[in-house]
Amino acid sequence: MAEQPDKVESSSRKAESNWGKKLFVGALIILLGFFYWLLIYSGGVAVHHG
């Protein structure tokens, strides 16, 4: 009976680590998409002096 709480803890730890990994990959994709739009799609960053 002492083994059951350990199994529950380890499965919840796995779920948390998978969620963190998905969050990291999702944020990375969004960041790469933003920089693609900023630098390539929009024509690059141009400095304008008045």
Residue pairs with C-beta under 8 A, 6 or more apart in sequence:
38 45
39 45
